[in-house]
Amino acid sequence: MEIIAKHNADSTHTYKMGVNQFTGLTDAEFQMIYLNPRENPNKNNVDVAMAPINADIDWTTKGQVSPVKNQGSCGSCWAFSAVGVLESWALSKGQVVNLSEQQLVDCSSKYGNEGCNGGFNYEGLAYVKDNGITTTADYPYTAKTQTCKKNGGTFKITSVPTVKGCTNVQNAIQSRPIGVSADATNWSRYSSGVFNNCGRNLNHDILLVGLTSTNYKIKNSWGASWGEQGFIRLALGNTCGICDDLSPWVQ
């Protein structure tokens, strides 16, 4: 509480901190329970040239972003990022679906994912390309890694394109929401505003849903009571390493 109060009293900060479901945890506990422990081999770790912004875009105002979900005490952000991509693609075609993150957690280990111990959003999507995916009603979320109960489903995709680098990420978001990775080590106390206090050790997968001349808009998977109704804004640029890894969408 002292950290939050001191931060919010400093008018030079561009974001506010607040009390949420993580306030009772130490930083080490938060990182161990909620972040993705997989160090991504595809990260770039170099600064990428910026491109001119074509136009402000917010896919949440265009009906192409599904409701914020909550991954709970499980390092399954990668599965929520992947499903967020799928649900946005479905919404762009007029389909309202609620797809199963738990199926990805349980059934996609052959693609390099390790359930609640971490994984990669684009590898979750690769599983869906090869097998399809079912709904949450058919395969409910438990926030635990289980034995695979049902493989695949009737929701299908044909390919998983990816982009990398700030120029390509900013161009891609003009056409669709895309999966991204970031360093969320310091996100636990975020409440509102434009966040810029982070490194580039990629440990969290999320969904990029908007862009302005000053910030990215991110859909997170920590419930709607966290941040700005479940969203966070990151300063434009390679903030938190958002441009360092492969960023997928689907076709």
C-alpha positions in Angstrom: 0.0 0.0 0.0 2.9 2.3 0.7 4.4 1.6 -2.8 1.0 2.3 -4.4 0.4 5.6 -2.5 3.9 6.9 -3.2 3.7 6.1 -6.9 0.3 7.7 -7.3 1.4 10.8 -5.5 4.2 11.4 -8.1 2.6 13.4 -10.9 5.5 12.5 -13.3 4.2 9.0 -13.7 2.0 8.3 -16.7 0.0 5.5 -15.0 -1.7 4.8 -11.7 -1.4 1.8 -9.4 -4.2 0.3 -7.5 -5.4 -2.5 -5.2 -6.4 -5.7 -6.9 -6.3 -9.5 -6.6 -2.5 -9.5 -6.6 -1.9 -6.9 -3.8 -1.6 -9.6 -1.1 1.2 -11.4 -3.1 4.9 -10.7 -3.0 6.4 -9.9 -6.4 8.0 -13.3 -6.5 4.7 -15.1 -5.8 2.9 -13.1 -8.5 5.6 -13.9 -11.1 5.8 -17.6 -10.2 2.0 -18.2 -10.2 0.7 -15.9 -13.0 3.5 -15.4 -15.6 4.7 -17.6 -18.3 8.0 -19.3 -17.2 8.9 -20.2 -20.8 11.7 -18.1 -22.2 10.8 -17.6 -25.8 13.5 -18.6 -28.2 12.1 -16.4 -31.0 12.5 -13.1 -29.2 14.6 -10.5 -31.0 16.0 -8.3 -28.2 17.0 -5.5 -30.5 15.3 -2.2 -31.0 13.1 -2.1 -34.1 12.6 1.0 -36.3 9.3 2.7 -35.9 6.8 3.2 -38.8 4.3 6.0 -39.2 0.9 5.2 -37.7 -1.7 4.8 -40.4 -4.6 5.6 -38.2 -5.8 5.1 -34.6 -7.6 1.7 -34.3 -9.5 0.1 -31.4 -11.1 -3.2 -32.3 -13.1 -3.3 -29.0 -15.3 -0.5 -30.5 -15.8 -2.5 -33.7 -17.2 -5.6 -32.0 -14.2 -7.8 -32.8 -12.9 -8.5 -29.3 -14.5 -11.1 -27.1 -15.0 -10.4 -23.3 -12.1 -10.4 -20.9 -11.5 -13.8 -19.3 -9.5 -14.8 -16.2 -6.7 -17.4 -16.4 -6.6 -17.8 -12.6 -3.6 -19.3 -10.8 -2.2 -21.0 -13.9 0.5 -19.9 -16.3 -1.8 -20.3 -19.2 -1.7 -16.8 -20.6 -0.5 -18.2 -23.9 -3.7 -20.3 -24.3 -5.9 -17.2 -23.6 -3.9 -15.1 -26.1 -4.4 -17.8 -28.7 -8.1 -18.1 -28.0 -8.4 -14.3 -28.1 -7.0 -14.4 -31.6 -9.5 -17.1 -32.6 -12.5 -15.4 -31.1 -11.7 -12.1 -32.7 -11.3 -13.8 -36.1 -14.7 -15.4 -35.6 -16.3 -12.1 -34.6 -14.9 -10.5 -37.8 -17.0 -13.1 -39.7 -20.1 -12.6 -37.6 -19.6 -15.6 -35.3 -19.9 -15.4 -31.6 -17.9 -18.2 -30.0 -16.5 -19.0 -26.6 -13.6 -21.4 -27.3 -11.7 -23.7 -24.9 -8.4 -22.5 -23.4 -8.4 -25.7 -21.3 -8.3 -27.9 -24.3 -5.1 -26.1 -25.4 -3.7 -26.4 -21.8 -4.3 -30.1 -21.8 -3.9 -31.3 -25.3 -1.2 -29.2 -27.1 2.0 -30.5 -25.4 3.3 -32.0 -28.6 3.6 -28.4 -29.9 6.0 -27.3 -27.2 3.4 -26.1 -24.6 3.4 -27.1 -21.0 0.0 -26.3 -19.7 0.0 -24.2 -16.6 3.8 -24.2 -16.8 3.8 -22.0 -19.9 3.7 -22.1 -23.6 3.5 -20.1 -26.8 0.4 -18.5 -28.3 1.4 -19.3 -31.9 2.0 -23.0 -31.0 -1.5 -23.1 -29.4 -2.8 -21.8 -32.7 -0.7 -24.4 -34.6 -2.5 -27.1 -32.6 -5.9 -25.6 -33.7 -4.8 -25.5 -37.3 -4.0 -29.2 -37.2 -6.8 -30.4 -34.9 -9.5 -27.7 -34.6 -10.8 -26.6 -31.2 -14.0 -27.1 -29.2 -16.0 -24.7 -27.0 -15.6 -23.8 -23.3 -19.1 -25.4 -22.7 -17.8 -28.7 -24.1 -14.4 -28.4 -22.4 -14.6 -26.1 -19.3 -11.7 -24.2 -17.9 -10.2 -25.5 -14.6 -6.9 -23.5 -14.3 -5.1 -26.8 -13.9 -3.1 -29.0 -16.3 -5.0 -32.2 -16.9 -4.9 -35.3 -19.1 -6.3 -34.4 -22.5 -10.0 -35.4 -22.4 -11.0 -34.5 -26.0 -8.7 -33.8 -28.9 -9.7 -31.1 -31.5 -13.1 -29.8 -32.4 -15.3 -28.4 -35.2 -13.9 -24.8 -35.1 -11.2 -24.8 -37.8 -8.5 -22.5 -39.2 -6.3 -22.9 -42.2 -3.1 -21.0 -41.4 -1.2 -19.1 -38.6 0.6 -16.1 -40.2 3.0 -14.2 -37.9 4.8 -10.8 -37.9 7.7 -9.5 -35.9 9.1 -6.1 -35.3 7.4 -2.8 -34.4 6.8 -1.8 -38.0 5.1 -5.0 -38.9 3.1 -5.2 -35.6 1.8 -1.7 -36.1 0.8 -2.5 -39.7 -0.8 -5.8 -38.8 -3.0 -4.3 -36.0 -4.6 -2.1 -38.6 -6.3 -5.2 -40.1 -7.0 -7.4 -37.1 -6.3 -8.1 -33.4 -3.1 -10.1 -33.0 -1.4 -12.1 -30.3 1.7 -10.6 -28.7 4.2 -11.3 -26.0 5.5 -8.9 -23.3 7.4 -8.5 -20.1 4.6 -8.3 -17.5 6.9 -8.6 -14.4 5.8 -5.2 -13.1 2.1 -5.3 -14.3 0.6 -6.6 -11.0 -0.1 -3.1 -9.5 -1.3 -1.4 -12.8 -4.6 0.4 -12.5 -4.9 2.9 -15.3 -3.0 5.1 -17.7 -0.1 4.4 -20.1 2.4 1.9 -18.7 6.1 2.1 -19.5 7.9 0.6 -16.4 9.2 -2.7 -17.8 12.1 -4.6 -19.2 12.0 -7.0 -22.2 12.2 -10.5 -20.5 9.1 -11.9 -22.3 6.9 -13.8 -19.8 3.3 -13.1 -20.7 1.1 -13.6 -23.8 -1.8 -11.3 -24.5 -3.9 -9.8 -27.3 -3.1 -6.5 -29.0 -6.5 -4.9 -29.8 -5.7 -1.2 -30.5 -3.1 1.4 -31.4 -2.9 5.2 -31.2 -0.1 7.7 -31.8 1.0 7.3 -28.2 0.1 3.8 -27.0 -0.9 0.2 -27.6 -4.2 -1.2 -26.2 -3.8 -4.7 -24.8 -6.5 -7.2 -23.7 -5.2 -9.2 -20.7 -6.5 -12.4 -19.1 -6.6 -11.4 -15.4 -10.3 -10.6 -15.2 -12.2 -7.4 -15.8 -11.5 -6.1 -12.3 -7.8 -5.7 -13.1 -6.4 -2.6 -14.9 -8.8 -0.7 -17.2 -11.6 -3.2 -17.2 -9.2 -6.0 -18.0 -7.0 -3.9 -20.4 -3.7 -2.2 -20.2 -2.2 0.6 -22.3 1.5 0.4 -23.1 3.6 3.3 -24.4 4.2 3.2 -28.1 7.5 1.7 -29.2 9.0 -1.6 -28.1 7.7 -1.2 -24.6 7.9 -4.4 -22.5 9.5 -6.1 -25.6 6.1 -6.2 -27.4 7.8 -6.2 -30.8 10.5 -8.8 -29.9 8.6 -12.1 -30.6 6.4 -13.7 -33.3 2.9 -12.1 -33.2 0.3 -14.4 -34.7 -3.2 -14.1 -36.2 -5.2 -16.7 -38.1 -6.9 -17.3 -41.4 
